Structure formats: C-alpha cells, structure tokens
Amino acid sequence: MFLKKNKFNRYFFLLIITLMTIFNKSNNNIFIQFNFIIISIFFLIFLKEKNYFSHIKSIFSKNKIAISLFFFFIIFLIFQTIPIPIEWIKILSPGKYNFLNRLEFSGRFSSISLSPTNSYFSILNYLSLFLCLIIFKSLFYRKKDIFKFYFFLISLGAFASSVAVYFYLIDNPDFLIIKNSAYKAVATGFFINRTVFSCFLTLCFFCGIEYLKMIDYYQKGNPNNFFNKIYIRIFILLITIGIITSFSRLGNFLFISLIIIYILRSLYINEKKNSFFFITLILIVLFDVLILGFYFGSEKLLQRYLFLQSEINEYLPTSTQNNTSRGELLKFAFIQFKNFIFFGYGGGGFENLFKINFQNFSTRYASHAHSDLIEFVGEFGLIGSVLIFLSIFYSFLNNNFFSFKNFILCYLLLFILFFDFSFHVPIIQLVFILLLSINYKSDNNFNN
C-alpha cells in the first residue's frame, strides 16, 4: 500500500512541476498563490503518512541551522511588508522615506517594501519552493528515483520545445493561454520570454547529458538502457532546436559552453567504458548545433554564440542617452541598492522603483533590472541577503555539494544572475533548487 502511495505522490509532484511549466513561467501573482495553496495542501496530506513524517523529521534534524536561518529570512520578508510608523521608516529605510516625501505621503504608517502586494506573493513563492524541496527530498532519495526525475525533466523540456517550435513554424499565433504576440520571430512556447524559455531548456538539456553520462554506471544490466538512450537522444535533439530557435544570446551561449565543458571533461578523464557518452556529445555538436543550427539560425548563429562580447558592450558606457539600456539599468539598480542597503525595497519592488524615477520612459524594462544578483540584494538588503546566503551555505555543508554536476549548475546560475532576470521566475528557481539538492554519493539504496 505504501509503495502505491509513494508512486502516486511522485506522479502528483511531477504533475505540479508540469503545470508550473505551462502556467507559471512568469511572475504571475495569481499562479504563485494557486501554487502555494496546492503545494501546501499536498504537504499537509503528505505529513499524515508516518514514513514521510519520519523522513521529514530527519531532514529537519540534519539541517537545523539552515532551516532556522531560512525561517528568519521569511520573518524578515514579512517585516518588510508590515506597516510601521513613519518615524521608524526614517531610521530603518531612508530611501523609502525620501520617496514618501517626494510623493507627499500624509499617512502615519507605511511598509519598508515599495510594493507590499508583490512582496507578499514573493513570500508565498519562497515558501512554496521550500515545501517543494522538502517533498522532493522525501520522494526522490534513491538513485533510480533521481534517474526518473532526470528523465521527466528531459521529456518535459522536449515537450515544451516541440510546442514552441511548432508555433514558431506557423508564425506564432496566439492560442488559448499561449500569447506569442511579443515575440513573433522567435520560439517561446509556454514561456513569456525567450531567454527564460532557453534557460529552462538548457537545464533540461543538462539533465539529459547527466542521464547519458551516468546511466551505464548506475543502471548496469538494465535491458531498457538502449531504448532509454535513444529516447534521451531524441529529446536532446528537440531541445536543441528549441534553444536555437529561441534566438536568445544567453541561452545559446550557455548551451554551447555546456557541451564544450562536458567534451573537455570527457577528454581529460578518457574513460573507455563511457565512449558512447563522448560520441553522443560530438554528434550533438556536428549535427544538432552545426547542421540544424545553421538551418534554423542561418548566418546569425555564430553571432548569438558570441554572447559575452554583445553583453559586455551593452554594459559599457556609451555616448547615447539611453536611460533604459541594460548598462543604465544595472547602474540604476546598484545605486538604489545603496539607498536601501540594510532592509531593501522588498520583493517585486523594482518595478515601482523604476516607475518613480523614470516616469517619462517606456516600462519595457520596468519589471526587472536585467541582473538578478543586483536586484536580489536590492530586494533583500544586506540583512535579508546575509540570512538567505547563510541558509544556503549551511545546507551545502551537510551535503556533498562539491561535485562536477553542481559546478556546472553554479556555472549556469552565475551567468543568469549576472546577465538576466530568469532566476526571478518560479519554475527556473524550482528546477535549480531541486537539481542542486541531488546528492549521488549519499545514497546507498539504488537497488531498493
């Protein structure tokens, strides 16, 4: 009976991720609230099973410091949204106090957050991510479960990519929940932004590569290995087409650099037993990237792979007066961080910050600073940033974090944090957190 419940719970959890991919690719407050309700109910039902409850107790006991710091972080975020006397605002957040004076605010109370509503939904999102992580660690703790999770993500990425490429080929018409009017000449599929879409596919591609790399080590003698490899190879092909047709410079750069890193590692290790993996990487470069890449991307393919040159040029000072360029946005976000240095301006507050300072400009860039790192420290301030950093740091101490897999994930994460806003999107946050939490060496129950 427990095995059936366990299987059902795994499928339901994967269904939640699927629905998040389809409906929650952007920071939509309605979907964030809906996710929190569903995940909370699932978690409460989850706790009723004694085996799960004991597993969760074990997770909490092994990560007391990390979890305690996370809850202090949540308490701090709640404090940002609570109305406090204006006299306190003047001391705790001079930047917010100056804005209130500019707006001729006459009330006696105000919150530290510039957007209490968005900050409230940000709190719900972080709690949802925490609950998802606890559920995931309780359901996917054996290596064969982790392989199933990898297989799920690669198949989900292939599905999302197929939908995106299909709509791209028929000129991106709007269809039900899929709104492609903003990006008529690129593939986005369920995603509202092409870079977010390509980053999601890159993570799915990473899962496919990891699956192929380890399948011969951890599933020896499995008669289905040959067919699984074929399925994964087809899924990787579909994902490659999706990344290329997204025309995202960041996505294409991360994709091709990921392949290069794996090829260099394979040449360095030079394991004869894993020759299939190396051959697959070469085929991806020769067929997927070069042949299909030039077919779908034409002569612009190499230009998109020159990501660093294009991005750095955008951040360099120019003679043109463009206050909404990425360089100016980054500079503006950093200055505002210094104005809200200790307590921040609250989750989702950057849009209001932008509109207050650039009332005569288009709001095209208003939602995010195009640098997640600067925007996060601006939202949390030094206090919140230190709390969440220490929480993550202590959680890594209790796990085998320093692995090649996590090195790759951190490599991808750093580029996203510095050059884009994709890590503010819930599905990207969730997939990153779950993949970073996977620990192979601590598991001795693969054959169970």
C-alpha positions in Angstrom: 0.0 0.0 0.0 2.8 2.4 0.9 4.6 1.7 -2.4 1.4 2.6 -4.3 1.0 5.8 -2.3 4.7 6.6 -2.9 4.3 6.2 -6.6 1.1 8.3 -6.7 2.8 11.1 -4.7 5.7 11.1 -7.1 3.4 11.4 -10.1 1.4 14.1 -8.4 4.5 16.1 -7.6 5.7 15.8 -11.2 2.3 17.0 -12.3 2.7 20.1 -10.2 6.0 20.9 -11.9 4.4 20.3 -15.3 1.6 22.7 -14.5 4.1 25.2 -13.3 5.9 24.9 -16.6 2.8 25.5 -18.6 1.0 28.2 -16.4 3.7 29.7 -14.1 6.6 30.6 -16.3 6.4 34.3 -15.4 6.0 36.1 -12.1 2.2 36.0 -12.1 0.8 36.6 -8.6 -2.4 34.6 -9.2 -0.5 31.5 -10.2 2.0 31.9 -7.4 -0.9 32.0 -4.9 -2.5 29.0 -6.6 0.8 27.0 -6.5 1.2 27.8 -2.8 -2.3 26.5 -2.0 -1.9 23.3 -3.9 1.6 22.6 -2.6 0.6 23.4 1.0 -2.4 21.0 0.8 -0.2 18.3 -0.7 2.4 18.8 2.0 -0.2 18.6 4.8 -1.6 15.3 3.3 2.0 14.2 2.9 2.6 14.6 6.7 -0.2 12.2 7.6 1.9 9.2 6.3 4.2 8.1 9.1 7.0 7.1 6.8 7.1 10.5 5.2 6.7 12.3 8.5 9.8 10.5 9.9 11.7 11.3 6.7 10.8 15.0 7.0 11.8 14.9 10.7 15.2 13.5 9.7 15.6 16.3 7.1 14.8 19.0 9.7 17.1 17.5 12.3 20.1 17.3 9.9 19.6 20.8 8.6 18.5 22.7 11.8 20.7 25.7 11.2 20.0 26.1 7.5 16.2 25.8 8.0 16.2 28.1 11.1 18.0 30.7 9.0 15.5 30.3 6.2 12.6 30.9 8.6 14.4 34.0 9.9 14.7 35.1 6.3 10.9 34.6 5.8 10.2 36.6 9.0 12.4 39.4 7.7 10.4 39.4 4.4 7.2 39.6 6.4 8.6 42.5 8.4 9.3 44.3 5.1 5.5 44.2 4.3 4.1 45.2 7.7 3.1 48.9 8.1 5.3 50.6 10.7 5.4 54.2 11.9 6.9 56.7 9.6 9.4 57.7 12.3 10.8 54.1 12.1 10.9 54.3 8.3 13.0 57.4 8.5 15.6 55.4 10.6 15.4 51.9 9.0 14.9 52.9 5.4 15.9 56.4 4.5 15.4 55.6 0.8 11.8 54.7 1.3 11.3 57.8 3.5 12.6 60.1 0.7 10.2 58.5 -1.8 7.3 59.1 0.6 8.3 62.7 0.9 8.5 63.1 -2.9 5.0 61.6 -3.2 3.8 63.9 -0.4 2.6 60.9 1.6 0.5 62.0 4.6 -0.2 58.8 6.4 1.3 57.7 9.7 2.3 54.2 8.8 4.0 52.6 5.8 5.8 49.4 5.0 9.5 49.2 4.1 8.6 47.4 0.8 7.9 49.6 -2.2 5.3 47.1 -3.3 3.8 45.2 -0.3 1.5 43.2 -2.5 4.3 41.9 -4.7 6.4 41.2 -1.6 3.6 39.2 -0.1 3.4 37.0 -3.2 7.2 36.7 -3.2 7.0 35.3 0.4 4.4 32.7 -0.8 6.7 31.8 -3.7 9.7 31.2 -1.4 7.6 29.1 1.0 6.3 27.0 -2.0 9.9 26.4 -3.1 10.8 25.3 0.5 7.9 22.9 0.7 8.7 21.5 -2.8 12.3 20.9 -1.8 11.2 19.0 1.4 8.7 16.9 -0.6 11.3 16.2 -3.3 13.9 15.0 -0.8 11.3 12.7 0.8 10.2 11.2 -2.5 13.3 11.1 -4.7 16.0 9.8 -2.3 17.2 6.8 -4.3 19.4 6.9 -7.4 16.7 5.2 -9.5 14.2 7.8 -8.4 16.7 10.6 -9.4 17.1 9.0 -12.8 13.3 9.0 -13.2 13.3 12.7 -12.2 16.0 13.4 -14.8 14.0 11.5 -17.5 10.9 13.5 -16.5 12.7 16.9 -16.9 14.3 16.0 -20.2 10.9 14.8 -21.6 9.2 17.9 -20.2 11.8 20.1 -21.9 11.3 18.2 -25.2 7.5 18.7 -25.0 7.9 22.4 -24.2 10.4 22.7 -27.1 8.1 20.9 -29.5 5.2 23.2 -28.8 7.4 26.2 -29.1 9.0 25.2 -32.4 5.6 24.2 -33.8 4.1 27.7 -33.1 7.4 29.3 -34.3 7.0 27.5 -37.7 3.4 28.7 -38.1 4.3 32.3 -37.3 3.5 32.2 -33.5 -0.3 32.8 -33.4 -1.9 33.4 -30.0 -3.6 30.2 -28.9 -5.6 30.0 -25.6 -3.0 30.6 -22.8 -0.1 30.9 -25.2 0.5 34.5 -26.1 3.2 34.9 -28.7 2.5 38.4 -30.0 5.5 39.9 -28.2 8.0 37.5 -29.9 6.7 36.9 -33.4 10.1 35.8 -34.9 11.3 33.5 -32.1 10.3 30.4 -30.3 8.9 30.8 -26.8 6.1 28.3 -26.5 4.6 28.3 -23.0 7.1 30.9 -21.8 6.5 34.7 -22.0 10.2 35.5 -22.5 12.6 33.8 -24.9 15.6 33.9 -22.6 13.6 32.4 -19.7 12.5 29.7 -22.2 16.0 29.0 -23.4 17.4 28.9 -19.8 14.7 26.3 -18.8 15.6 24.2 -21.9 19.3 24.5 -21.0 18.5 23.0 -17.6 16.5 20.2 -19.2 19.4 19.6 -21.7 21.8 19.4 -18.7 19.5 16.7 -17.2 19.7 14.7 -20.5 23.5 14.9 -20.6 23.8 13.9 -16.9 21.4 11.0 -17.6 23.5 9.7 -20.5 26.8 10.2 -18.6 25.7 8.1 -15.6 23.3 5.5 -17.0 26.0 2.9 -17.7 27.4 3.3 -14.2 24.2 3.2 -12.1 22.0 1.0 -14.2 24.2 -1.8 -15.3 22.3 -4.8 -16.7 19.1 -2.9 -17.3 17.6 -4.2 -20.5 15.9 -0.9 -21.2 19.1 1.2 -21.2 19.5 1.0 -25.0 16.0 2.3 -25.7 16.3 4.9 -22.9 19.4 6.3 -24.6 17.5 6.5 -27.9 14.6 8.4 -26.2 17.0 10.8 -24.5 18.9 11.4 -27.7 15.6 12.3 -29.5 14.6 14.6 -26.6 18.0 16.3 -26.7 17.6 16.9 -30.4 14.2 18.6 -29.8 15.5 20.7 -27.0 18.5 21.8 -29.1 16.1 23.0 -31.9 14.1 24.9 -29.2 17.2 26.7 -27.8 18.4 27.6 -31.3 15.0 29.0 -32.4 14.6 31.0 -29.2 17.4 33.3 -30.7 18.5 34.0 -27.1 22.1 35.0 -26.8 22.4 33.9 -23.2 20.5 30.6 -23.9 22.7 29.7 -26.9 25.9 30.7 -25.1 25.1 28.5 -22.0 24.0 25.7 -24.3 27.2 25.6 -26.4 29.5 26.2 -23.5 27.8 23.4 -21.6 28.7 21.0 -24.4 32.3 22.2 -24.6 32.8 21.7 -20.8 31.5 18.2 -21.0 33.6 17.4 -24.0 36.8 18.7 -22.3 36.0 16.7 -19.2 35.5 13.5 -21.2 38.8 14.1 -23.0 40.5 14.7 -19.6 39.1 11.6 -17.9 39.3 9.4 -21.1 37.2 6.6 -19.8 36.8 3.8 -22.4 33.6 2.5 -20.7 31.8 5.7 -21.4 32.8 6.1 -25.1 29.1 6.3 -26.0 28.7 9.5 -24.0 31.7 11.1 -25.7 30.4 10.1 -29.2 27.0 11.5 -28.3 28.5 14.9 -27.4 30.4 15.0 -30.7 27.2 14.1 -32.6 25.3 16.9 -30.8 28.0 19.4 -31.9 28.2 18.2 -35.5 24.6 17.5 -36.2 22.4 19.4 -33.7 24.5 22.6 -33.4 26.2 22.9 -36.8 23.7 21.4 -39.3 20.4 22.1 -37.6 21.8 25.3 -36.0 22.6 26.8 -39.4 19.3 25.5 -40.9 17.2 27.3 -38.3 19.6 30.1 -37.3 21.3 30.8 -40.7 24.2 33.2 -40.5 23.1 34.7 -37.2 24.0 31.5 -35.3 27.6 32.4 -34.6 26.6 36.0 -33.6 24.4 34.6 -30.9 27.2 32.4 -29.6 29.4 35.5 -29.2 27.3 36.2 -26.1 30.0 37.8 -23.9 31.1 40.4 -26.4 27.5 41.5 -27.1 26.5 41.6 -23.4 29.6 43.4 -22.2 29.2 46.1 -25.0 25.7 46.7 -23.6 27.0 47.3 -20.1 29.9 49.6 -21.2 29.3 53.4 -21.0 28.1 54.9 -24.3 27.6 58.4 -25.6 24.0 57.8 -26.3 21.4 59.0 -23.7 19.5 55.8 -23.3 18.3 55.5 -19.7 16.7 52.1 -20.3 19.7 50.3 -21.7 20.9 47.3 -19.7 24.0 49.2 -18.6 22.0 52.1 -17.3 19.5 49.7 -15.6 22.3 47.9 -13.8 23.8 51.2 -12.7 20.4 52.4 -11.5 19.7 49.1 -9.6 23.1 49.3 -7.9 22.6 52.9 -6.8 19.2 52.0 -5.4 20.7 49.1 -3.5 22.9 51.6 -1.7 19.9 53.7 -0.9 18.1 50.7 0.6 21.2 49.0 1.8 20.1 47.4 5.0 16.4 46.5 4.7 16.0 46.5 0.9 13.0 47.6 -1.1 11.0 44.4 -0.9 10.3 41.6 -3.4 8.8 42.8 -6.6 9.6 46.4 -5.6 12.0 47.2 -8.5 9.1 48.0 -10.9 7.8 50.7 -8.7 11.3 51.9 -8.1 11.8 52.2 -11.8 8.5 54.0 -12.5 9.1 56.5 -9.7 12.4 57.5 -11.2 11.6 57.2 -14.9 8.1 58.4 -15.3 8.6 59.6 -18.8 10.1 56.4 -20.2 8.6 53.2 -21.5 8.0 50.4 -18.9 9.6 47.8 -21.2 12.4 47.1 -18.6 10.4 48.1 -15.6 9.7 44.7 -14.0 13.4 43.6 -13.5 16.9 45.0 -13.5 18.3 42.5 -16.1 20.7 41.4 -13.4 19.2 39.1 -10.8 22.1 39.4 -8.4 21.8 43.2 -8.1 18.1 43.0 -7.9 18.0 40.3 -5.2 20.4 42.2 -2.9 18.3 45.3 -3.6 15.1 43.5 -2.6 16.5 41.8 0.5 19.0 44.4 1.6 22.2 43.3 3.4 20.2 41.7 6.3 18.0 39.6 4.1 20.8 38.7 1.7 23.1 37.5 4.6 20.3 35.4 6.0 19.5 33.6 2.8 23.2 33.2 1.9 23.9 31.6 5.3 20.9 29.4 4.9 22.1 28.1 1.6 25.7 27.9 2.8 24.8 25.7 5.8 22.6 23.5 3.7 25.6 22.8 1.4 27.7 21.9 4.4 25.5 18.9 5.1 25.7 17.6 1.6 28.2 16.5 -1.0 28.0 19.8 -2.8 31.4 20.0 -4.4 30.7 17.7 -7.4 31.1 18.3 -11.1 27.3 18.3 -11.5 27.0 21.2 -9.0 29.9 23.0 -10.6 28.0 23.0 -13.9 24.8 24.2 -12.2 26.7 27.0 -10.4 28.3 28.0 -13.7 24.9 28.3 -15.3 23.5 30.1 -12.3 26.2 32.7 -12.2 25.7 33.8 -15.8 21.9 34.0 -15.3 22.4 36.0 -12.1 24.8 38.5 -13.7 23.2 38.9 -17.1 19.5 38.2 -16.9 16.3 38.1 -14.7 15.4 34.5 -15.4 16.1 33.4 -11.8 13.2 35.6 -10.6 10.9 33.2 -12.5 9.4 30.4 -10.2 9.9 27.5 -12.5 13.6 28.4 -13.0 14.1 28.8 -9.3 12.4 25.4 -8.5 14.4 23.4 -11.1 17.7 24.9 -10.0 17.0 24.2 -6.3 15.9 20.6 -6.9 18.9 19.8 -9.2 21.3 21.4 -6.7 19.8 19.3 -3.9 20.5 16.0 -5.6 23.4 14.1 -4.0 24.5 10.9 -5.5 27.2 9.6 -3.1 25.0 9.8 0.0 22.6 7.3 -1.5 23.2 3.6 -0.9 19.7 2.4 -1.8 19.8 2.4 -5.5 18.8 -1.2 -5.9 15.9 -0.9 -3.4 
